[in-house]
Amino acid sequence: MTPEGTIKHWINAFLFTLHSPSSGVSLYYRMPVPTGYGQPGLDYEGCINGQFFAIEAKAPGEWLTPRQRRTARDMVTGGGKVFIVSSPEGLEAFVRWVDTLRAPHARTKRPRRFAGR
């Protein structure tokens, strides 16, 4: 598996846990398929409890392309949250944000360790 593939595996594993009714969140997300037509996107785009988010997975040491930077900036300008994940710490930032959106009864139910940690 490529380094970026490993990062995406971690992200997918965490998003999968959010589909449980006991997760305390309502989740919709998609992984847009780049075709070269239309509006550019990031690796993951979705909504948790009415809050838009996007995630760009990168191999450690890589950064956004100019087009991805413009897309991320536009999403943030529109009120969304954008996460660049290239390490377990980057994924933890997304997890902490999700925790702020959880229903109070579900906040303590998340496992403390996941995704290769």
C-alpha positions as a printed NumPy array, in Angstrom:
array([[  0.   ,   0.   ,   0.   ],
       [  1.278,   3.484,  -0.793],
       [  1.903,   5.959,   2.051],
       [ -1.144,   7.982,   0.93 ],
       [ -3.162,   4.765,   0.724],
       [ -2.299,   4.037,   4.357],
       [ -3.528,   7.495,   5.374],
       [ -6.784,   6.953,   3.456],
       [ -7.194,   3.576,   5.158],
       [ -6.992,   5.304,   8.568],
       [ -9.512,   7.956,   7.5  ],
       [-11.916,   5.345,   6.103],
       [-11.662,   3.299,   9.315],
       [-12.571,   6.311,  11.447],
       [-15.417,   7.437,   9.171],
       [-16.796,   3.889,   9.277],
       [-17.085,   4.132,  13.088],
       [-19.267,   7.23 ,  12.657],
       [-21.982,   5.249,  10.853],
       [-22.935,   3.574,  14.145],
       [-26.116,   4.94 ,  15.756],
       [-24.186,   5.283,  19.034],
       [-21.57 ,   7.562,  17.433],
       [-23.585,  10.664,  18.329],
       [-23.314,  12.192,  14.851],
       [-25.177,  12.201,  11.574],
       [-22.73 ,  11.718,   8.721],
       [-22.733,  12.105,   4.967],
       [-19.522,  12.023,   2.968],
       [-18.222,  11.168,  -0.452],
       [-14.909,  10.662,  -2.156],
       [-15.225,  12.585,  -5.436],
       [-13.694,  10.934,  -8.489],
       [-11.504,  13.431, -10.374],
       [-12.45 ,  13.531, -14.045],
       [-10.967,  16.827, -15.173],
       [-14.438,  18.313, -15.643],
       [-16.325,  20.641, -13.338],
       [-15.397,  21.983,  -9.931],
       [-12.27 ,  20.514,  -8.305],
       [-12.587,  18.807,  -4.946],
       [-10.528,  17.23 ,  -2.199],
       [-10.237,  13.527,  -1.312],
       [-13.198,  13.529,   1.108],
       [-16.096,  15.971,   1.281],
       [-18.972,  15.659,   3.667],
       [-21.208,  16.939,   6.39 ],
       [-21.383,  15.984,  10.066],
       [-24.376,  17.279,  12.02 ],
       [-24.786,  20.11 ,   9.521],
       [-21.1  ,  21.102,   9.461],
       [-19.263,  20.84 ,   6.131],
       [-15.809,  19.278,   6.111],
       [-13.196,  18.235,   3.581],
       [-10.101,  16.107,   4.022],
       [ -7.091,  15.873,   1.735],
       [ -4.918,  12.83 ,   2.417],
       [ -1.226,  13.26 ,   1.711],
       [  1.82 ,  11.072,   2.098],
       [  4.116,  12.325,   4.873],
       [  6.151,  15.277,   3.636],
       [  3.845,  16.129,   0.724],
       [  1.777,  19.298,   0.499],
       [ -1.215,  20.579,  -1.453],
       [ -0.933,  21.438,  -5.123],
       [ -1.803,  25.033,  -6.093],
       [ -5.223,  23.855,  -7.333],
       [ -5.891,  21.995,  -4.07 ],
       [ -4.836,  25.085,  -2.08 ],
       [ -7.346,  27.232,  -4.   ],
       [-10.071,  24.637,  -3.466],
       [ -9.309,  24.378,   0.266],
       [ -9.25 ,  28.165,   0.61 ],
       [-12.646,  28.454,  -1.115],
       [-14.113,  25.815,   1.224],
       [-12.805,  27.594,   4.311],
       [-14.05 ,  30.95 ,   2.989],
       [-17.481,  29.341,   2.622],
       [-17.477,  28.324,   6.291],
       [-16.264,  24.727,   5.978],
       [-13.474,  22.967,   7.832],
       [-10.557,  21.54 ,   5.85 ],
       [ -8.127,  18.985,   7.226],
       [ -4.839,  17.972,   5.625],
       [ -4.015,  14.509,   6.968],
       [ -0.535,  13.084,   6.47 ],
       [  0.048,  11.495,   9.886],
       [ -1.816,  10.038,  12.853],
       [ -1.608,  13.489,  14.472],
       [ -3.413,  15.031,  11.497],
       [ -6.169,  12.459,  11.825],
       [ -6.392,  13.18 ,  15.555],
       [ -7.121,  16.844,  14.722],
       [-10.11 ,  15.71 ,  12.648],
       [-11.226,  13.313,  15.415],
       [-11.073,  16.116,  18.015],
       [-13.217,  18.318,  15.757],
       [-15.755,  15.504,  15.321],
       [-15.829,  15.094,  19.116],
       [-16.993,  18.7  ,  19.456],
       [-19.99 ,  17.829,  17.252],
       [-21.031,  14.635,  19.054],
       [-24.209,  14.44 ,  21.088],
       [-23.352,  14.772,  24.798],
       [-24.366,  11.168,  25.567],
       [-21.945,   9.832,  22.917],
       [-18.82 ,  11.848,  23.744],
       [-17.298,   9.233,  26.02 ],
       [-18.014,   6.261,  23.742],
       [-15.261,   6.848,  21.178],
       [-12.317,   4.498,  21.488],
       [ -9.204,   6.43 ,  22.451],
       [ -6.888,   4.543,  20.11 ],
       [ -7.393,   3.703,  16.439],
       [ -5.809,   3.886,  13.027],
       [ -2.449,   2.375,  13.604],
       [ -1.789,   4.048,  16.933]])
